Amino acid sequence: MSHPNILPLYGVHVTEGAGEKSGARKIWIVSPWMQNGDLLGYSQKHPERAFYLMSDVISGLNYLHKLEIVHGDLRATNVLVSGAGRAILANFEVSRVSMPDPTMSDTAVGEMWWMALELLNDKAIPTRASDIWAFACTCYEVMTGQTPFRHQGMTQASLMSALDKPDSAIPTRPTLRSREEEQLWANLLVRCWKHAPRGRPDTDAIIRYFSKWKSADNTAELDEDSARLWQVNRPESRANVDYELVYRVLLRVNGAV
């Protein structure tokens, strides 16, 4: 994968355990360091960048969805910010290839306050539609610095009970900072929290919504250091990748470790 809003993967490093843990393997993912930390902290220090950061997030998510990849754990602390001030999707530990066969999928994982209503059922699996719900929750974090839905339940069962009512699957409306945020809440975010997954907009529709703010962004697309990060991946990005096969292999490796 190679995209300006996706954290590049440089490689993996495998270490062998020592002493009592002799023979135990640990697999480490190697990626570039992002000096501005995560989206939650950065957005609270730079509220004027909120719309551009949210636009970056949906751009990266759109790229994943076009590859039939579901992120599965999208939230502000799983998005990093580059030196150029661009949002970079990271933490793909629970991402999965979108496949019709549920036997090849894990059950829902991730922090419950970002999980779509349908994922609160233990047998449900993450989908592109549930990523859209989580995207709206991430926007809520960026605008408020607070955890979405936390006031509606402190356990998975109580949260599911609170949300499983008509028109209840929307966080308490916060005090918003601008007219643009008011419009974002009313015209987009409430649609992303629809009970029925099919009622939520897809990434293409959300990108169109953000395009009017994106065009006014004066931040450089990539600084020199960031440009080198993605340049490493460009030759490989031309190859045809069987993502379903990659997913199956990773499942086997994970089971063997």
N, C-alpha and C positions, 0 to 999 in steps of 0.2 A: 504494500500500500504506500502511496506517496501523495500527500495532500498538505497544503500549508496549515490546515487546522487539525491535523492528526499527528500525534507524537511519533516521530520516526523510531523505528526499531533498528538498532545497530547490530544486535546479535544477542546471544545467550551465553551465560557462563555457568558451568556446572562445577560444584564443589562436593567433595566427599567428606562425610562426617569423620570425626576423630574420637578416640576414647570409647566411652559407652555407646556413642552414636556411630561407631565405625561401620561403614557400609551404607549409611543413610545418605541419600543424595539431596542436594538443594539446587534448584534451577533459578538463576537470577537473570532477569531481563535487563539488557543494557540499552539505555536511551539517553539523549542529551539532557543536560541540566537546564531547567527553566528558572532563571534568576528572579522572576517576579512572583514566584510562588503559585498558589492556587487562585481560582477565579473568585472564591468567596472573599478572601482577604483583599485581593487587588481591587475588586469592584467597590468595596466600601471606602477605599482610599481615593479612588478615581471615579466617583459617581457620574461624571460627565461622559465617561466612556461606556456607560452601561449598554446602550443600544448597539454599538459597534461590536462589543464583546458577545452579546446575545446573537447577533448576526453571524459572527464567527462560529459560534457553537452549532447553529443550525446548518451552516455550510459544511462543517465537518460531519455532522450527523447525516446530511443528505448524501455525502460521498459514501459513507458506510452503507446506507440503505440501498444505494444503487448497486452495490456489490452483494446485496442480499445478506448483509451482516447487521445483526442487532447488537447494540452496545450493551444493554441489560443492566447498567448501574450508573446511569447518567445523573450527576449532581454537581454542585459547584466545586466541591473539594476534589472531584475527579476530573476537573478541567484545569490545566495549567496555563500560565501566561508567559509568553516569550519576552525576550529583551526588547522587541519592537512593539510590545503591547498587544499582541494578538492572542486570542484564546485558542488553546490546543487541547483537543480531546485526548485523555489518557486513561490509565487503569482499565485495561481490556481483559482483566482476569476472568470475567464472567460473560464476555461477549460470545456470541454463537452465530453460526451460519443459519439463516432463515430457511427451514426445510419443512415440508408438509408432514414428515414422519415424526410423531411425537416420541417414539421410542428412542430417538437419537438425541433427545434434548433433556437438559437438567430441569429440575423444578425451579420455581422463581427464587431468586436470591437478591440481595441488596438491602439497603436501609428501607424499612417499611414506609416511612413518610414520603418517599419518592416513588413508591410502587403504585401502579395503576390499580383501580378497584379490582379488576379481574385477576391480578397477580396475588392478591391477598388470599386467594384460594391456593392452598399448598400444592395442588396438582397442576396449576397453571404454568405456562412458560412465557418468557419475555418475547415480545413481538415488536414490529416497527411501531404499531399503534401505542404500545406501552412506553416506548421510547419518547413518543410525542408527549404523553402525560408527564414523564420525567423532565422533558425539556421545559414544559410550563412551570414545573416545580423549581427548576434551576433558575428560570427567569424571576420567579418569586424571591429566591434567595438573593439574586443580584440587586433587585429593587429594594429589598427590605433588610437584608442581612440576617433574616430569621429562617427557621426551619418550617417548611410548609406542613400543614395538617397536624402539627404536634399537639395542638390544643384539642383535637378531636379524638384522641385516643393514645394511650401509652403502651398498649399491647396490640398485637396484630388482630386479635379477636375483637377488641373494643373499637379499634379503628375501622375494621370492616363493617361492624354493626352501625357505626355512626355514618359511614359514607354510603351504605347500601340503602339509601332513601332517595326519593325523587328530589332532584335539584340540590342535593346536599354535598356532592363531590366537588366543592369549590372551597378553597381556604377562606378564612375570614378576610374580607377586603381590607387591605392595609391603607394607611395614609400614603398616598403616592406623591411623588416630588414634582411632577410636571404634567402638562396636558398630553404629551406624547405617551407617558406611562398610563394615564387614564384611558387613552384610546387603545393602547396595547392590551390592557386588562379587559376592556369591554368587547373589543373586536376580535381578539385572538385567543388570549389565555383561557377564557371561560369555555371556548370551543375545544381546546386541548384537554379539558377535564370532563368531557362528555362521558356519561356512563357507558354508552355503546361505543366500542372501539372504532367501528366504521363511521361514526359521526365526527371523529377527530380529523383535522386537516393533515395532509401529508407534508413532507419536508419541502416539496416544490412550492406548495401554497404558502408556507411560512416564509420561504426565501423571497417570494414576490412581495409579501407584506413588508419585509425589512429593507427591500431594495431602495426605497426612497431615502432612508437614513444612510445606507451603505455608500451611496453616491457622494454624500457630503463628508465622508471620513477623510481626514487629512493625514492620518498615520500611514507611514510607509508600509507597503505590503509585506516586505521583509527587509530587515537590516542585513548587513554583510554576513554577520555570524550566522543568522538564521538561514540565509540563502544557502550557505555551505552545508547546513544540516540536511536539507532536502535534496541538494545536488547529488549527494551520495546515493540516494535511492532512485534517481531518475532512470538510469539504464535498466535496472531490474523491473521498473514499472511497466515496461513495454511487453514483458512476457505474459502469456496467458496463464492464469493461475486457477487451478481447480480448488476453490475455497471449501467445497464440501469435503474433498479428500483431505485437505489440510486440517479441517475440523476433526475428522475421524481419527487422523493420526495423533493429534494433540490429546484426544480423549484416551487413546491407548497409552500414550506416554505418561499422562497424568495418573492413570491407574497402575502403572508399573513403578512409579516413584515411591 
